[in-house]
Amino acid sequence: MGLRSVQEMVSGKRSEVSEGRVRDGEYEYKTSVSRQERDDGGDLRSRCQLLSGDSSEDDSGGEHDEVSAVALNLDKCGRLRLETVDDLFNILQLRKKRRQRKASIFRKKSAPSTEMLPDTVEAPLFFAAAVENKMAVVHKYLNEGGNPDAVDHFQRTGLHMASFKGHVEIMTALLDAGAAIERQDKLESTAVHWACRGGSLAALQLLLQRGAKISARDKLHSCPLHVAVRTGHVECAEYLIHCGADINAKDRDGDTCMHDAVRINRFKMIKLLMMYGASLNVKNCDGKTPMETLYAWQNGAKSLLFNFSEERAELNEKIM
């Protein structure tokens, strides 16, 4: 009984081409190309080049080396045949090379074009560049003598905006140009607060390395660790704790970071704070610990739902 090919086992059909037409199950690619060129004037060459991703315009010099290195199993009509594992391997290799060529061509086409810079860069355009990470515009603004501490209507500087977005390169350029690292916005937040709010660990690290205060307070008397906990950025919170942030610091309402984490159900933050020894007994201005705050919130929710159910039941009775 003759051996059945992989193609026959998958399709359940016998191959129409007899085994005698193929010598040892393979045709060398170069042999197939030359034979088909004699038959129909080279149509097979173009067909196989399309399969392998080759083109006469790209790799005319290295085409023959690649052709001789790959053996394809073809019938007399130039169609690929799948009979052995080697046939499958060769086809996969050719497809891989084709994808790589397409990817390289796409990268060349999608290379960023040189952006045309405006004649002058005013403060609004500078702020937009800080947000959108347009380094060339920021450099032009600074080189023209622009104020690195210019503020918008919320008293935010370019450093605040870049810290929130995590644009470390722009932050470095602004700090080198003399931007005030402790400058506060309208809510008295510093760049460290904005970095924690945006969740950029790299921006936070840069600011602390440049001497920013880890204990800075905003208008709500919140420290950067409060902001990181409220926004759920665990990496920033853990880095602040490692750098010596007070884990039991209180805000204007006397709430610690644990109060905030419990109130807004930041489970990962609760676990992190407990792991680093946050106190569960500190009371806020209402005289409640984090656990008591949780119980009060739960009781309030239960009471609200219970009252709503009673009112709805009374309304239904009146309607009936």
C-alpha positions as CSV (number, residue, x, y, z in Angstrom):
1,M,0.0,0.0,0.0
2,G,1.4,3.4,-1.0
3,L,2.1,6.2,1.4
4,R,-0.6,8.8,1.6
5,S,0.4,12.5,1.7
6,V,-0.6,15.0,4.4
7,Q,-2.8,16.8,1.9
8,E,-4.7,13.5,1.1
9,M,-5.2,12.7,4.7
10,V,-6.6,16.1,5.4
11,S,-8.9,16.4,2.4
12,G,-9.8,12.7,2.2
13,K,-9.1,12.7,-1.6
14,R,-6.4,11.0,-3.5
15,S,-3.9,13.2,-5.3
16,E,-4.5,13.4,-9.0
17,V,-0.8,13.6,-9.7
18,S,0.9,10.3,-9.7
19,E,4.0,9.7,-7.6
20,G,6.0,9.1,-10.8
21,R,5.8,12.8,-11.7
22,V,7.7,13.8,-8.6
23,R,11.3,12.7,-8.1
24,D,11.7,11.8,-4.4
25,G,8.8,14.0,-3.5
26,E,10.4,17.3,-4.3
27,Y,11.3,19.7,-7.1
28,E,14.1,22.2,-6.6
29,Y,12.7,25.6,-6.9
30,K,15.2,26.6,-9.6
31,T,14.4,23.5,-11.6
32,S,10.7,24.2,-11.5
33,V,11.2,27.8,-12.6
34,S,13.4,26.9,-15.5
35,R,11.0,24.1,-16.7
36,Q,7.9,26.3,-16.5
37,E,9.7,29.2,-18.3
38,R,10.2,26.8,-21.2
39,D,6.5,25.9,-21.1
40,D,4.7,29.2,-20.7
41,G,7.3,32.0,-20.8
42,G,8.0,32.5,-17.1
43,D,4.6,32.8,-15.5
44,L,5.7,30.4,-12.8
45,R,8.6,32.6,-11.7
46,S,6.3,35.6,-11.1
47,R,3.8,33.3,-9.2
48,C,6.4,31.9,-6.9
49,Q,7.9,35.4,-6.3
50,L,4.5,36.6,-5.2
51,L,4.3,33.6,-2.8
52,S,7.7,34.2,-1.2
53,G,7.3,38.0,-1.2
54,D,10.2,38.6,-3.6
55,S,10.1,41.3,-6.2
56,S,12.5,42.2,-8.9
57,E,12.6,45.8,-7.7
58,D,13.7,45.0,-4.1
59,D,16.1,42.0,-4.0
60,S,17.4,41.5,-7.5
61,G,20.9,40.7,-6.2
62,G,20.0,38.2,-3.5
63,E,17.1,36.4,-5.3
64,H,19.2,33.5,-6.7
65,D,20.7,32.7,-3.3
66,E,17.3,32.5,-1.7
67,V,15.9,30.4,-4.5
68,S,18.6,27.8,-4.3
69,A,18.2,27.6,-0.6
70,V,14.5,26.8,-0.5
71,A,13.0,23.6,-2.0
72,L,9.4,23.7,-3.0
73,N,7.3,20.7,-3.9
74,L,5.4,21.6,-7.1
75,D,3.5,19.8,-9.7
76,K,3.8,20.4,-13.4
77,C,1.2,23.2,-13.3
78,G,3.2,25.1,-10.7
79,R,0.9,24.5,-7.8
80,L,2.3,23.8,-4.4
81,R,2.0,20.3,-3.0
82,L,2.0,19.4,0.7
83,E,3.3,15.9,1.1
84,T,5.9,16.0,3.8
85,V,6.8,18.0,6.9
86,D,9.6,19.6,5.0
87,D,7.1,20.9,2.5
88,L,5.1,22.5,5.3
89,F,8.2,24.0,6.8
90,N,9.3,25.5,3.6
91,I,5.9,27.1,3.0
92,L,5.9,28.6,6.5
93,Q,9.3,30.0,6.0
94,L,8.3,31.7,2.8
95,R,5.3,33.2,4.4
96,K,7.3,34.4,7.3
97,K,9.7,36.2,5.0
98,R,6.9,37.8,3.1
99,R,5.4,39.1,6.4
100,Q,8.8,40.5,7.4
101,R,9.2,42.3,4.1
102,K,5.7,43.8,4.3
103,A,6.4,44.9,7.9
104,S,9.7,46.6,6.8
105,I,7.9,48.4,3.9
106,F,5.2,49.5,6.3
107,R,7.7,50.9,8.7
108,K,9.4,52.9,5.9
109,K,6.1,54.3,4.8
110,S,4.9,55.2,8.3
111,A,8.1,56.9,9.3
112,P,7.2,60.3,10.8
113,S,7.6,63.1,8.5
114,T,9.4,66.3,9.5
115,E,6.9,68.5,11.2
116,M,6.8,72.1,10.1
117,L,7.4,74.4,13.0
118,P,5.6,77.7,13.4
119,D,7.5,81.0,13.1
120,T,6.9,81.8,16.8
121,V,5.7,79.6,19.6
122,E,3.3,81.3,22.0
123,A,2.2,80.0,25.4
124,P,-1.0,78.2,24.3
125,L,1.0,76.3,21.6
126,F,3.7,75.5,24.2
127,F,1.1,74.0,26.5
128,A,-0.4,71.9,23.7
129,A,3.1,70.6,22.8
130,A,3.7,69.7,26.5
131,V,0.5,67.6,26.5
132,E,1.1,66.0,23.0
133,N,4.8,65.3,23.6
134,K,6.0,67.6,20.7
135,M,9.6,68.0,21.7
136,A,10.6,70.2,18.8
137,V,8.0,72.8,19.6
138,V,9.0,72.9,23.3
139,H,12.7,73.3,22.3
140,K,11.8,76.2,19.9
141,Y,9.7,77.9,22.7
142,L,12.6,77.6,25.2
143,N,15.2,78.7,22.7
144,E,13.2,81.8,21.8
145,G,13.3,82.8,25.5
146,G,9.9,81.5,26.5
147,N,9.1,81.3,30.2
148,P,9.2,77.7,31.4
149,D,6.9,78.6,34.2
150,A,4.2,80.1,32.1
151,V,0.7,79.2,33.4
152,D,-2.8,78.8,31.9
153,H,-6.0,80.0,33.5
154,F,-5.8,77.1,36.1
155,Q,-2.3,78.2,37.0
156,R,-0.9,75.0,35.6
157,T,2.6,75.1,34.1
158,G,4.0,73.0,31.2
159,L,5.7,70.9,33.9
160,H,2.4,70.1,35.5
161,M,1.0,69.0,32.1
162,A,4.0,66.9,31.1
163,S,4.1,65.3,34.5
164,F,0.5,64.2,34.2
165,K,1.1,62.7,30.8
166,G,4.4,61.1,31.7
167,H,6.5,62.9,29.0
168,V,9.8,62.5,30.8
169,E,11.9,64.1,28.0
170,I,9.9,67.3,28.0
171,M,10.0,67.4,31.8
172,T,13.8,67.1,31.7
173,A,14.0,69.9,29.2
174,L,11.8,72.2,31.3
175,L,13.7,71.4,34.5
176,D,17.0,72.1,32.7
177,A,15.6,75.4,31.5
178,G,14.8,76.4,35.1
179,A,11.2,75.4,35.6
180,A,10.2,75.6,39.3
181,I,9.6,72.1,40.5
182,E,7.5,73.2,43.5
183,R,5.2,75.5,41.5
184,Q,1.6,75.1,42.6
185,D,-1.6,75.4,40.4
186,K,-4.9,76.9,41.4
187,L,-5.6,73.9,43.7
188,E,-2.1,74.1,45.1
189,S,-1.1,70.9,43.4
190,T,2.6,70.4,42.5
191,A,4.1,68.5,39.7
192,V,4.4,65.5,42.0
193,H,0.7,65.5,42.6
194,W,0.1,65.6,38.9
195,A,2.5,62.7,38.3
196,C,0.7,60.6,40.8
197,R,-2.7,61.6,39.4
198,G,-1.5,60.5,35.9
199,G,0.0,57.4,37.2
200,S,3.4,57.9,35.5
201,L,6.1,56.2,37.7
202,A,8.9,57.4,35.4
203,A,7.7,61.0,35.8
204,L,7.4,60.6,39.6
205,Q,10.9,59.2,39.8
206,L,12.4,62.0,37.8
207,L,10.7,64.7,40.0
208,L,11.9,63.1,43.2
209,Q,15.4,62.6,41.9
210,R,15.4,66.4,41.0
211,G,14.5,67.2,44.6
212,A,10.7,67.5,44.6
213,K,9.1,67.3,48.0
214,I,7.4,64.1,48.8
215,S,5.3,65.7,51.5
216,A,3.9,68.6,49.4
217,R,0.3,69.4,50.2
218,D,-2.5,70.7,48.0
219,K,-5.6,72.8,48.9
220,L,-7.3,69.8,50.4
221,H,-4.1,69.1,52.5
222,S,-3.6,65.9,50.5
223,C,-0.1,64.6,50.0
224,P,1.0,62.8,46.8
225,L,0.3,59.4,48.5
226,H,-3.3,60.4,49.0
227,V,-3.6,61.3,45.3
228,A,-2.0,58.0,44.2
229,V,-4.3,56.0,46.5
230,R,-7.5,57.8,45.3
231,T,-6.6,57.3,41.6
232,G,-5.6,53.7,42.1
233,H,-2.0,53.9,40.9
234,V,-0.4,51.1,43.0
235,E,3.2,51.5,41.6
236,C,3.3,55.2,42.3
237,A,2.0,54.6,45.8
238,E,4.5,51.9,46.6
239,Y,7.3,54.0,45.2
240,L,6.3,56.9,47.5
241,I,6.2,54.6,50.5
242,H,9.7,53.3,49.6
243,C,10.9,56.9,49.4
244,G,9.7,57.6,52.9
245,A,6.2,59.0,52.5
246,D,4.1,59.1,55.7
247,I,1.7,56.2,55.3
248,N,-0.6,57.6,58.0
249,A,-0.7,61.2,56.8
250,K,-4.0,63.0,57.2
251,D,-5.8,65.4,54.8
252,R,-8.0,68.4,55.7
253,D,-10.8,66.0,56.9
254,G,-8.4,63.9,59.0
255,D,-8.6,61.0,56.6
256,T,-5.6,58.8,56.1
257,C,-4.8,57.0,52.9
258,M,-6.4,53.9,54.4
259,H,-9.7,55.9,54.9
260,D,-9.6,56.9,51.2
261,A,-8.8,53.3,50.1
262,V,-11.7,51.8,52.2
263,R,-14.2,54.5,51.1
264,I,-13.7,54.0,47.4
265,N,-13.0,50.2,47.5
266,R,-9.4,50.2,46.4
267,F,-8.8,46.6,47.3
268,K,-5.2,46.5,46.0
269,M,-4.4,49.7,47.8
270,I,-5.9,48.4,51.1
271,K,-3.7,45.3,50.7
272,L,-0.6,47.4,49.9
273,L,-1.1,49.8,52.8
274,M,-1.7,47.0,55.3
275,M,1.4,45.2,54.0
276,Y,3.5,48.4,54.8
277,G,1.9,48.8,58.3
278,A,-0.8,51.4,57.8
279,S,-2.8,51.9,61.0
280,L,-6.4,50.8,61.2
281,N,-7.0,52.8,64.4
282,V,-6.3,56.4,63.3
283,K,-9.5,58.5,63.5
284,N,-10.5,61.2,61.2
285,C,-12.3,64.5,62.1
286,D,-15.6,62.6,62.5
287,G,-13.9,60.4,65.1
288,K,-14.1,57.3,62.9
289,T,-11.4,54.8,62.0
290,P,-11.2,53.3,58.5
291,M,-13.3,50.3,59.6
292,E,-15.9,52.5,61.3
293,T,-16.1,54.6,58.1
294,L,-16.8,51.4,56.2
295,Y,-19.5,50.3,58.6
296,A,-21.1,53.7,58.5
297,W,-21.1,53.7,54.7
298,Q,-22.6,50.2,54.6
299,N,-25.3,51.2,57.2
300,G,-26.1,54.3,55.2
301,A,-26.5,52.3,52.0
302,K,-28.7,49.8,53.8
303,S,-30.8,52.4,55.3
304,L,-31.3,54.2,52.0
305,L,-32.3,51.0,50.2
306,F,-34.6,50.0,53.0
307,N,-36.4,53.4,53.0
308,F,-36.7,53.3,49.2
309,S,-38.3,49.8,49.4
310,E,-40.8,50.9,52.0
311,E,-41.8,54.0,50.1
312,R,-42.2,52.0,47.0
313,A,-44.4,49.5,48.8
314,E,-46.6,52.2,50.2
315,L,-47.0,53.7,46.7
316,N,-48.0,50.4,45.3
317,E,-50.7,50.0,48.0
318,K,-52.1,53.4,47.2
319,I,-52.3,52.5,43.6
320,M,-54.0,49.2,44.3
